[in-house]
Amino acid sequence: MFMNAIKEFKKGGSSIIFSSHRMEHVELFCEKLVILVKGKSVLSGDLKTIKKEYRKKNIRIIGDFDVEKVRGVKGVVSLEEEANSFVIKIESDEIINDVFEIVKKGKNILEFRVEDPTLNEIFLSKVGETYEG
């Protein structure tokens, strides 16, 4: 019901200010955002642009491939197995082709999808930078 109300206000041209600690909600409702940590802006702008400019990506793969070879690729941060897929976190989109070259030699590859990181991943990265610097 809440989402429908927000969409109706948006269709009517209203500006809506939405505050939340739940990044998945922010991702659902917001086009532009400001993330504050201790009252200071650590990230702001258009959500699509923020996600596009954030160099770290995730690759989701369904199929059989040499997991250890992929783990050994420079720039692979982690490789986790989920229910029916693998999620590989990479440092930048420059590594996508290196991972793809290994995966394409696998068997029954049903999916190789590059995904933008979640807003929560970006937020946690920025919060870490804030506290380190």
PyRosetta script that sets phi, psi and omega in degrees:
from pyrosetta import init, pose_from_sequence

init()
pose = pose_from_sequence("MFMNAIKEFKKGGSSIIFSSHRMEHVELFCEKLVILVKGKSVLSGDLKTIKKEYRKKNIRIIGDFDVEKVRGVKGVVSLEEEANSFVIKIESDEIINDVFEIVKKGKNILEFRVEDPTLNEIFLSKVGETYEG")
pose.set_psi(1, -41.8)
pose.set_omega(1, -180.0)
pose.set_phi(2, -61.9)
pose.set_psi(2, -46.1)
pose.set_omega(2, 179.9)
pose.set_phi(3, -60.4)
pose.set_psi(3, -42.5)
pose.set_omega(3, 179.0)
pose.set_phi(4, -62.0)
pose.set_psi(4, -41.3)
pose.set_omega(4, 178.7)
pose.set_phi(5, -63.1)
pose.set_psi(5, -43.5)
pose.set_omega(5, 178.9)
pose.set_phi(6, -60.8)
pose.set_psi(6, -45.7)
pose.set_omega(6, -179.8)
pose.set_phi(7, -61.4)
pose.set_psi(7, -39.5)
pose.set_omega(7, 178.8)
pose.set_phi(8, -64.7)
pose.set_psi(8, -44.6)
pose.set_omega(8, 177.5)
pose.set_phi(9, -61.1)
pose.set_psi(9, -41.3)
pose.set_omega(9, -179.9)
pose.set_phi(10, -62.6)
pose.set_psi(10, -45.3)
pose.set_omega(10, 178.5)
pose.set_phi(11, -58.8)
pose.set_psi(11, -34.3)
pose.set_omega(11, -179.9)
pose.set_phi(12, -78.5)
pose.set_psi(12, -1.4)
pose.set_omega(12, 177.4)
pose.set_phi(13, 88.9)
pose.set_psi(13, 10.4)
pose.set_omega(13, -179.5)
pose.set_phi(14, -75.0)
pose.set_psi(14, 147.6)
pose.set_omega(14, 169.8)
pose.set_phi(15, -92.5)
pose.set_psi(15, 136.4)
pose.set_omega(15, -177.2)
pose.set_phi(16, -126.0)
pose.set_psi(16, 129.6)
pose.set_omega(16, 174.6)
pose.set_phi(17, -101.2)
pose.set_psi(17, 122.9)
pose.set_omega(17, -175.2)
pose.set_phi(18, -123.7)
pose.set_psi(18, 126.5)
pose.set_omega(18, 180.0)
pose.set_phi(19, -118.7)
pose.set_psi(19, 130.7)
pose.set_omega(19, -178.7)
pose.set_phi(20, -159.3)
pose.set_psi(20, 153.3)
pose.set_omega(20, 171.1)
pose.set_phi(21, -96.4)
pose.set_psi(21, -4.5)
pose.set_omega(21, -178.4)
pose.set_phi(22, -96.1)
pose.set_psi(22, 101.2)
pose.set_omega(22, -175.6)
pose.set_phi(23, -61.1)
pose.set_psi(23, -31.4)
pose.set_omega(23, 178.9)
pose.set_phi(24, -65.1)
pose.set_psi(24, -30.4)
pose.set_omega(24, 175.9)
pose.set_phi(25, -72.9)
pose.set_psi(25, -41.9)
pose.set_omega(25, 178.4)
pose.set_phi(26, -59.4)
pose.set_psi(26, -42.7)
pose.set_omega(26, 179.9)
pose.set_phi(27, -62.2)
pose.set_psi(27, -36.1)
pose.set_omega(27, -179.9)
pose.set_phi(28, -71.3)
pose.set_psi(28, -39.0)
pose.set_omega(28, -169.0)
pose.set_phi(29, -101.9)
pose.set_psi(29, -23.0)
pose.set_omega(29, -166.4)
pose.set_phi(30, -108.7)
pose.set_psi(30, 145.1)
pose.set_omega(30, 173.5)
pose.set_phi(31, -102.6)
pose.set_psi(31, -38.3)
pose.set_omega(31, 177.8)
pose.set_phi(32, -121.2)
pose.set_psi(32, 146.4)
pose.set_omega(32, -177.0)
pose.set_phi(33, -149.1)
pose.set_psi(33, 161.7)
pose.set_omega(33, 171.6)
pose.set_phi(34, -133.9)
pose.set_psi(34, 127.1)
pose.set_omega(34, 176.4)
pose.set_phi(35, -108.1)
pose.set_psi(35, 124.9)
pose.set_omega(35, -178.9)
pose.set_phi(36, -109.3)
pose.set_psi(36, 140.8)
pose.set_omega(36, 172.1)
pose.set_phi(37, -129.8)
pose.set_psi(37, 118.8)
pose.set_omega(37, -177.1)
pose.set_phi(38, 53.3)
pose.set_psi(38, 39.6)
pose.set_omega(38, 175.3)
pose.set_phi(39, 81.8)
pose.set_psi(39, 1.2)
pose.set_omega(39, -179.6)
pose.set_phi(40, -114.3)
pose.set_psi(40, 138.9)
pose.set_omega(40, 180.0)
pose.set_phi(41, -70.8)
pose.set_psi(41, 125.1)
pose.set_omega(41, 176.2)
pose.set_phi(42, -110.3)
pose.set_psi(42, -13.7)
pose.set_omega(42, -178.9)
pose.set_phi(43, -161.2)
pose.set_psi(43, 133.2)
pose.set_omega(43, 177.2)
pose.set_phi(44, -154.1)
pose.set_psi(44, 155.7)
pose.set_omega(44, 176.5)
pose.set_phi(45, 133.8)
pose.set_psi(45, -165.4)
pose.set_omega(45, 179.7)
pose.set_phi(46, -75.1)
pose.set_psi(46, 130.2)
pose.set_omega(46, -176.1)
pose.set_phi(47, -56.9)
pose.set_psi(47, -44.5)
pose.set_omega(47, -179.6)
pose.set_phi(48, -62.1)
pose.set_psi(48, -41.0)
pose.set_omega(48, 180.0)
pose.set_phi(49, -67.7)
pose.set_psi(49, -42.7)
pose.set_omega(49, 178.7)
pose.set_phi(50, -58.7)
pose.set_psi(50, -46.5)
pose.set_omega(50, -179.2)
pose.set_phi(51, -66.3)
pose.set_psi(51, -38.8)
pose.set_omega(51, -179.0)
pose.set_phi(52, -67.3)
pose.set_psi(52, -40.1)
pose.set_omega(52, -176.4)
pose.set_phi(53, -78.6)
pose.set_psi(53, -20.0)
pose.set_omega(53, 179.1)
pose.set_phi(54, -72.1)
pose.set_psi(54, 118.3)
pose.set_omega(54, -169.7)
pose.set_phi(55, -70.7)
pose.set_psi(55, -29.9)
pose.set_omega(55, -178.4)
pose.set_phi(56, -71.7)
pose.set_psi(56, 138.0)
pose.set_omega(56, -179.4)
pose.set_phi(57, -132.2)
pose.set_psi(57, 170.8)
pose.set_omega(57, 173.2)
pose.set_phi(58, -121.2)
pose.set_psi(58, 141.9)
pose.set_omega(58, 174.4)
pose.set_phi(59, -117.1)
pose.set_psi(59, 127.3)
pose.set_omega(59, 178.0)
pose.set_phi(60, -107.4)
pose.set_psi(60, 127.9)
pose.set_omega(60, -177.3)
pose.set_phi(61, -128.6)
pose.set_psi(61, 134.7)
pose.set_omega(61, 170.0)
pose.set_phi(62, -117.6)
pose.set_psi(62, 119.3)
pose.set_omega(62, -179.9)
pose.set_phi(63, 148.1)
pose.set_psi(63, -179.1)
pose.set_omega(63, -179.6)
pose.set_phi(64, -105.1)
pose.set_psi(64, 123.3)
pose.set_omega(64, -179.8)
pose.set_phi(65, -150.4)
pose.set_psi(65, 172.0)
pose.set_omega(65, -178.5)
pose.set_phi(66, -77.9)
pose.set_psi(66, 94.2)
pose.set_omega(66, -176.3)
pose.set_phi(67, -60.6)
pose.set_psi(67, -43.5)
pose.set_omega(67, -177.3)
pose.set_phi(68, -65.6)
pose.set_psi(68, -36.3)
pose.set_omega(68, 176.3)
pose.set_phi(69, -63.6)
pose.set_psi(69, -41.8)
pose.set_omega(69, 179.2)
pose.set_phi(70, -65.7)
pose.set_psi(70, -42.3)
pose.set_omega(70, 177.5)
pose.set_phi(71, -57.6)
pose.set_psi(71, -31.2)
pose.set_omega(71, -178.0)
pose.set_phi(72, -80.9)
pose.set_psi(72, -5.8)
pose.set_omega(72, 179.9)
pose.set_phi(73, -70.1)
pose.set_psi(73, 128.8)
pose.set_omega(73, 178.1)
pose.set_phi(74, -61.9)
pose.set_psi(74, 126.7)
pose.set_omega(74, -179.0)
pose.set_phi(75, 103.8)
pose.set_psi(75, -8.6)
pose.set_omega(75, 173.3)
pose.set_phi(76, -81.1)
pose.set_psi(76, 119.1)
pose.set_omega(76, -177.0)
pose.set_phi(77, -84.1)
pose.set_psi(77, -44.1)
pose.set_omega(77, 178.9)
pose.set_phi(78, -158.3)
pose.set_psi(78, 160.0)
pose.set_omega(78, 176.1)
pose.set_phi(79, -139.1)
pose.set_psi(79, 117.6)
pose.set_omega(79, -177.4)
pose.set_phi(80, -124.2)
pose.set_psi(80, 141.2)
pose.set_omega(80, 176.9)
pose.set_phi(81, -93.4)
pose.set_psi(81, 129.9)
pose.set_omega(81, 175.0)
pose.set_phi(82, -110.0)
pose.set_psi(82, -170.0)
pose.set_omega(82, -173.8)
pose.set_phi(83, -44.5)
pose.set_psi(83, -60.0)
pose.set_omega(83, -178.5)
pose.set_phi(84, -131.4)
pose.set_psi(84, 19.6)
pose.set_omega(84, -177.8)
pose.set_phi(85, -149.0)
pose.set_psi(85, 172.6)
pose.set_omega(85, 174.0)
pose.set_phi(86, -115.8)
pose.set_psi(86, 141.3)
pose.set_omega(86, 175.7)
pose.set_phi(87, -118.5)
pose.set_psi(87, 121.1)
pose.set_omega(87, -178.9)
pose.set_phi(88, -111.3)
pose.set_psi(88, 121.3)
pose.set_omega(88, 176.4)
pose.set_phi(89, -94.2)
pose.set_psi(89, 129.1)
pose.set_omega(89, -177.8)
pose.set_phi(90, -123.3)
pose.set_psi(90, 154.5)
pose.set_omega(90, -177.4)
pose.set_phi(91, -69.4)
pose.set_psi(91, -34.5)
pose.set_omega(91, -179.6)
pose.set_phi(92, -158.3)
pose.set_psi(92, 164.2)
pose.set_omega(92, -178.9)
pose.set_phi(93, -69.4)
pose.set_psi(93, -9.2)
pose.set_omega(93, 176.8)
pose.set_phi(94, -67.4)
pose.set_psi(94, -17.3)
pose.set_omega(94, -176.4)
pose.set_phi(95, -90.8)
pose.set_psi(95, -11.6)
pose.set_omega(95, -175.6)
pose.set_phi(96, -54.6)
pose.set_psi(96, -47.8)
pose.set_omega(96, -177.8)
pose.set_phi(97, -64.2)
pose.set_psi(97, -36.4)
pose.set_omega(97, 178.3)
pose.set_phi(98, -62.1)
pose.set_psi(98, -43.4)
pose.set_omega(98, 178.5)
pose.set_phi(99, -67.0)
pose.set_psi(99, -43.4)
pose.set_omega(99, -178.6)
pose.set_phi(100, -60.1)
pose.set_psi(100, -40.6)
pose.set_omega(100, -179.8)
pose.set_phi(101, -58.6)
pose.set_psi(101, -36.0)
pose.set_omega(101, 177.8)
pose.set_phi(102, -76.1)
pose.set_psi(102, -46.1)
pose.set_omega(102, -175.5)
pose.set_phi(103, -64.4)
pose.set_psi(103, -37.8)
pose.set_omega(103, -176.6)
pose.set_phi(104, -64.8)
pose.set_psi(104, -16.5)
pose.set_omega(104, 176.8)
pose.set_phi(105, -84.3)
pose.set_psi(105, -4.7)
pose.set_omega(105, -179.2)
pose.set_phi(106, -77.1)
pose.set_psi(106, -170.3)
pose.set_omega(106, -178.6)
pose.set_phi(107, -119.4)
pose.set_psi(107, 147.7)
pose.set_omega(107, 174.6)
pose.set_phi(108, 51.2)
pose.set_psi(108, 44.9)
pose.set_omega(108, 177.9)
pose.set_phi(109, -76.1)
pose.set_psi(109, 109.3)
pose.set_omega(109, -177.9)
pose.set_phi(110, -94.5)
pose.set_psi(110, -23.3)
pose.set_omega(110, -177.5)
pose.set_phi(111, -154.6)
pose.set_psi(111, 137.3)
pose.set_omega(111, 171.1)
pose.set_phi(112, -138.8)
pose.set_psi(112, 100.1)
pose.set_omega(112, -173.1)
pose.set_phi(113, -125.8)
pose.set_psi(113, 128.3)
pose.set_omega(113, 175.5)
pose.set_phi(114, -91.3)
pose.set_psi(114, 127.2)
pose.set_omega(114, -177.4)
pose.set_phi(115, -120.2)
pose.set_psi(115, 144.7)
pose.set_omega(115, 170.6)
pose.set_phi(116, -68.0)
pose.set_psi(116, 151.9)
pose.set_omega(116, 176.2)
pose.set_phi(117, -67.0)
pose.set_psi(117, 159.6)
pose.set_omega(117, 175.9)
pose.set_phi(118, -73.6)
pose.set_psi(118, 159.1)
pose.set_omega(118, 176.6)
pose.set_phi(119, -60.5)
pose.set_psi(119, -34.1)
pose.set_omega(119, 178.4)
pose.set_phi(120, -62.7)
pose.set_psi(120, -40.1)
pose.set_omega(120, 177.2)
pose.set_phi(121, -63.2)
pose.set_psi(121, -43.0)
pose.set_omega(121, 179.2)
pose.set_phi(122, -64.8)
pose.set_psi(122, -44.3)
pose.set_omega(122, 178.9)
pose.set_phi(123, -57.7)
pose.set_psi(123, -49.4)
pose.set_omega(123, -178.9)
pose.set_phi(124, -61.9)
pose.set_psi(124, -36.7)
pose.set_omega(124, 177.1)
pose.set_phi(125, -64.5)
pose.set_psi(125, -45.8)
pose.set_omega(125, -179.4)
pose.set_phi(126, -67.3)
pose.set_psi(126, -38.4)
pose.set_omega(126, 178.4)
pose.set_phi(127, -63.7)
pose.set_psi(127, -41.1)
pose.set_omega(127, 177.0)
pose.set_phi(128, -61.0)
pose.set_psi(128, -43.2)
pose.set_omega(128, 177.8)
pose.set_phi(129, -62.3)
pose.set_psi(129, -38.8)
pose.set_omega(129, -178.8)
pose.set_phi(130, -63.8)
pose.set_psi(130, -44.5)
pose.set_omega(130, -177.7)
pose.set_phi(131, -75.7)
pose.set_psi(131, -25.9)
pose.set_omega(131, 178.3)
pose.set_phi(132, -77.9)
pose.set_psi(132, -33.2)
pose.set_omega(132, -173.0)
pose.set_phi(133, -102.0)
pose.dump_pdb("model.pdb")
